[in-house]
Amino acid sequence: AVAGIPKTIDNDVDYIDRSFGFITSVEQAQDAIRAAKTEAMCNLPNGIGIVKLMGRSSGFIAAHATLGSGDVDLCLVPEVPIVLDGEKGCLPHVWESVKQKGYAVIVVAEGAGEELLGESTETDASGNKKLPMIGEFLKSEIGKYFKGRGEEATVKYIDPSYMIRSVPANATDSLYCMQLGQNAVHGTMAGYTGFSVGLLNNKMCLLPIPELVATSPRQMDARGRTWERILGITRQPNTVETGKRSKTGSILCR
C-alpha cells in the first residue's frame, strides 16, 4: 500500500485545511518580525525593517505571519502584483507609514515580485526554479525612493530562511502529525492505497494522490478574506485590478 502525508510548510497542497509545520513556521516567523520592528524603531527617523519569509508559489506564511503580528505595514505575496510607485505604489505607502510613526515593517514572500524582476530559467540543486532576490531589491528601491525625496532611510533586511522551519513542532503541529500518522495506518490497514491523509473541513480524510498533485501547488485567493484582512491591517493599497482574472482564476469584480 502507498500512503502519503502532505509535507510542506508553505501550505500550498490543495484541498486540505493546512499542511503540518505551517502553524509552527508562522509562529516562528514572529521572532523575525519582532526583530525587524525593534531594528526599525531603534533607527528613527526613517527606520525600516524587511523580513523575507518562505513561500515560493504562495504567500500563506507571509500573510498569516502578518495577521498574527499586527505590526506589519506592508505584506507582499506572489499572488498579488507589486507596484512600486504611483497611486497604488508600495513605496509611497511605506513613506507615509514612516512619516506617521517614524518606522515601518515589511514582510515579503520569497516568490513575490517575478512580474518586476522576471522569472529565472535557472534551477537550484533540488531542481526548483531560482527565485528573484526580492528582499535585496526592495531594500535598494526603498533607499532610492527616500533619497529622491531628500531623506535617508535606514533599512534592515532579515532573511530567517530555514530558521522558521528548523525548529521543533509546536503542540498544534505535533498533535496534527500524530493524527496524520494514525490515519495513514488506518487507511492502509483498511486496504486503501494511493492516497494521502489530510485535514479537510476539520475532518481527517483520505484523498487520492493524483487529485492532490493535479491541482497543487495552490495559491491564496487574491480577492479572498485572508487578503482582505491583510489590507485592513496594513492599510496598503490593493494592486489587484478589478475586472481581470487573478492568479487563482477568479474574476475580480468591484
C-alpha positions as CSV (number, residue, x, y, z in Angstrom):
1,A,0.0,0.0,0.0
2,V,1.1,3.6,-0.7
3,A,0.0,6.2,1.8
4,G,1.1,9.8,1.7
5,I,1.3,12.7,4.2
6,P,1.2,16.3,2.9
7,K,4.6,17.7,3.7
8,T,5.2,21.4,3.0
9,I,5.3,24.3,5.4
10,D,4.2,26.6,2.5
11,N,0.7,25.3,3.0
12,D,0.2,25.0,-0.8
13,V,-1.1,21.5,-1.0
14,D,-4.6,21.8,-2.5
15,Y,-7.9,20.7,-0.8
16,I,-6.6,20.3,2.8
17,D,-7.1,22.8,5.5
18,R,-3.4,23.0,6.2
19,S,-0.1,21.1,5.9
20,F,1.9,20.1,9.0
21,G,4.5,22.5,10.1
22,F,2.7,25.5,8.8
23,I,1.4,26.7,12.1
24,T,4.9,26.3,13.7
25,S,6.5,28.3,10.8
26,V,4.0,31.1,11.2
27,E,4.7,31.2,15.0
28,Q,8.5,31.1,14.4
29,A,8.3,33.9,11.9
30,Q,7.0,36.2,14.7
31,D,10.6,36.3,16.1
32,A,11.9,37.7,12.8
33,I,9.1,40.3,12.6
34,R,9.7,41.4,16.1
35,A,13.4,41.7,15.4
36,A,12.7,43.8,12.3
37,K,10.4,46.1,14.3
38,T,13.0,46.6,17.0
39,E,15.7,47.4,14.5
40,A,13.3,49.8,12.7
41,M,12.3,51.6,16.0
42,C,15.9,51.9,17.0
43,N,16.8,53.7,13.8
44,L,14.4,56.6,14.0
45,P,13.7,58.6,12.0
46,N,13.1,56.6,8.8
47,G,13.8,53.1,10.2
48,I,12.6,50.3,8.1
49,G,12.7,46.5,8.7
50,I,12.2,44.0,5.9
51,V,11.6,40.3,6.6
52,K,11.6,37.7,3.8
53,L,9.7,34.5,4.5
54,M,9.3,31.2,2.7
55,G,6.6,30.9,0.1
56,R,7.7,30.0,-3.5
57,S,4.3,29.9,-5.2
58,S,2.0,31.1,-2.4
59,G,2.1,33.7,0.3
60,F,0.3,31.8,3.1
61,I,3.2,32.0,5.5
62,A,3.8,35.7,4.9
63,A,0.1,36.5,5.1
64,H,-0.7,34.6,8.2
65,A,2.5,35.8,9.9
66,T,1.4,39.4,9.1
67,L,-2.0,38.7,10.6
68,G,-0.5,37.1,13.6
69,S,1.8,40.0,14.3
70,G,-0.3,43.1,13.9
71,D,3.0,45.2,13.5
72,V,3.4,44.9,9.7
73,D,2.8,47.9,7.4
74,L,3.3,46.1,4.1
75,C,2.8,42.5,3.0
76,L,3.9,41.3,-0.4
77,V,3.0,37.8,-1.8
78,P,3.3,36.0,-5.2
79,E,-0.5,36.1,-5.8
80,V,-0.7,39.9,-5.8
81,P,1.4,42.1,-8.3
82,I,3.8,44.5,-6.8
83,V,3.5,48.1,-7.9
84,L,6.4,50.3,-6.8
85,D,5.3,53.9,-7.4
86,G,2.1,55.8,-8.2
87,E,-1.3,55.9,-6.6
88,K,-1.2,52.2,-5.7
89,G,2.6,52.0,-5.2
90,C,4.1,50.3,-2.1
91,L,6.9,52.9,-1.9
92,P,4.6,55.8,-1.2
93,H,2.7,53.7,1.3
94,V,6.0,52.9,3.2
95,W,6.8,56.6,3.1
96,E,3.5,57.5,4.6
97,S,3.8,54.8,7.3
98,V,7.3,56.1,8.2
99,K,6.1,59.7,8.4
100,Q,3.2,58.7,10.7
101,K,5.1,56.8,13.3
102,G,8.8,57.0,12.4
103,Y,9.3,53.5,11.2
104,A,7.8,50.7,9.1
105,V,7.9,46.9,8.9
106,I,7.6,44.9,5.7
107,V,7.0,41.2,5.2
108,V,7.6,39.7,1.7
109,A,7.3,36.1,0.5
110,E,10.3,34.8,-1.3
111,G,8.3,34.1,-4.5
112,A,6.9,37.7,-4.8
113,G,8.0,40.1,-7.4
114,E,8.5,38.0,-10.5
115,E,6.4,40.4,-12.5
116,L,9.1,43.1,-11.7
117,L,12.3,41.1,-11.7
118,G,11.4,38.4,-14.2
119,E,11.3,34.6,-14.0
120,S,14.6,32.8,-13.8
121,T,15.4,29.9,-16.2
122,E,18.0,28.5,-13.8
123,T,17.3,25.9,-11.1
124,D,18.9,25.1,-7.8
125,A,20.4,21.8,-6.6
126,S,16.9,20.5,-5.8
127,G,15.6,21.2,-9.2
128,N,13.4,24.2,-8.1
129,K,13.3,27.4,-10.1
130,K,15.6,30.0,-8.7
131,L,13.7,32.9,-7.3
132,P,14.4,36.7,-7.8
133,M,16.2,38.4,-5.0
134,I,13.1,40.4,-3.9
135,G,14.3,41.3,-0.4
136,E,17.6,42.9,-1.6
137,F,15.6,44.6,-4.5
138,L,13.1,46.2,-2.1
139,K,15.9,47.4,0.2
140,S,17.6,49.1,-2.7
141,E,14.4,50.6,-4.1
142,I,13.3,52.0,-0.7
143,G,16.7,53.6,-0.2
144,K,16.5,55.2,-3.7
145,Y,12.9,56.5,-3.0
146,F,13.8,58.2,0.2
147,K,17.0,59.7,-1.3
148,G,14.8,61.1,-4.2
149,R,12.8,62.9,-1.5
150,G,15.8,64.3,0.1
151,E,16.0,62.0,3.1
152,E,17.9,58.9,4.2
153,A,16.3,55.7,5.3
154,T,18.0,53.0,7.5
155,V,16.8,49.7,6.0
156,K,17.5,46.5,7.8
157,Y,16.9,43.2,5.9
158,I,16.3,40.0,7.7
159,D,16.1,36.6,6.0
160,P,15.4,33.9,8.6
161,S,15.4,31.3,5.8
162,Y,15.3,27.8,7.2
163,M,15.2,29.1,10.8
164,I,11.4,29.3,10.6
165,R,11.1,25.6,9.8
166,S,14.3,24.2,11.5
167,V,12.6,24.2,14.9
168,P,10.7,21.6,16.9
169,A,7.0,21.4,16.1
170,N,4.7,23.3,18.4
171,A,1.9,21.5,20.2
172,T,-0.7,22.1,17.5
173,D,1.5,20.6,14.8
174,S,2.7,17.7,17.0
175,L,-0.9,16.7,17.6
176,Y,-1.7,17.1,13.9
177,C,1.2,14.9,12.9
178,M,0.1,12.2,15.3
179,Q,-3.4,12.2,13.7
180,L,-1.9,12.1,10.2
181,G,0.3,9.1,11.0
182,Q,-2.5,7.2,12.8
183,N,-5.0,7.8,9.9
184,A,-2.4,6.8,7.3
185,V,-2.0,3.5,9.1
186,H,-5.8,3.1,9.4
187,G,-6.2,3.7,5.7
188,T,-3.6,1.1,4.7
189,M,-4.9,-1.5,7.1
190,A,-8.4,-1.0,5.6
191,G,-7.0,-1.9,2.2
192,Y,-6.6,1.5,0.6
193,T,-3.6,2.7,-1.4
194,G,-2.5,5.7,-3.5
195,F,-4.0,8.1,-1.0
196,S,-2.8,10.9,1.2
197,V,-4.3,11.8,4.6
198,G,-5.2,15.3,5.3
199,L,-7.5,17.6,7.3
200,L,-10.4,18.6,5.2
201,N,-13.1,20.9,6.7
202,N,-11.6,20.0,10.1
203,K,-12.1,16.2,9.5
204,M,-9.4,13.6,8.7
205,C,-9.9,12.3,5.1
206,L,-8.2,10.0,2.7
207,L,-7.6,11.9,-0.6
208,P,-6.4,10.4,-3.9
209,I,-2.8,11.4,-4.5
210,P,-3.3,12.1,-8.3
211,E,-6.1,14.6,-7.4
212,L,-3.8,16.4,-4.9
213,V,-0.9,16.5,-7.4
214,A,-3.0,17.7,-10.3
215,T,-4.1,21.0,-8.6
216,S,-1.1,21.7,-6.4
217,P,0.6,24.0,-5.5
218,R,-2.4,26.1,-4.7
219,Q,-2.4,29.8,-4.2
220,M,-4.1,32.2,-1.9
221,D,-7.2,33.9,-3.4
222,A,-6.3,37.5,-4.1
223,R,-9.9,38.5,-3.6
224,G,-10.5,36.2,-0.6
225,R,-11.0,37.0,3.1
226,T,-7.3,36.4,4.0
227,W,-6.1,39.1,1.6
228,E,-8.9,41.5,2.6
229,R,-7.8,41.1,6.2
230,I,-4.2,41.9,5.2
231,L,-5.4,45.1,3.5
232,G,-7.4,46.0,6.6
233,I,-4.5,45.6,8.9
234,T,-1.7,47.1,6.8
235,R,-3.8,49.8,5.1
236,Q,-1.7,49.1,2.0
237,P,-3.1,49.8,-1.5
238,N,-4.7,46.9,-3.2
239,T,-3.0,46.2,-6.5
240,V,-5.3,43.5,-7.7
241,E,-7.0,45.0,-10.7
242,T,-10.8,44.8,-11.0
243,G,-12.4,43.1,-14.0
244,K,-9.4,40.8,-14.6
245,R,-8.6,37.3,-13.6
246,S,-6.5,36.7,-10.5
247,K,-3.8,34.1,-10.4
248,T,-6.3,31.8,-8.9
249,G,-8.5,32.1,-11.9
250,S,-11.4,34.0,-10.3
251,I,-12.9,37.1,-11.8
252,L,-12.1,40.3,-9.8
253,C,-15.2,42.5,-9.6
254,R,-15.8,45.8,-7.9
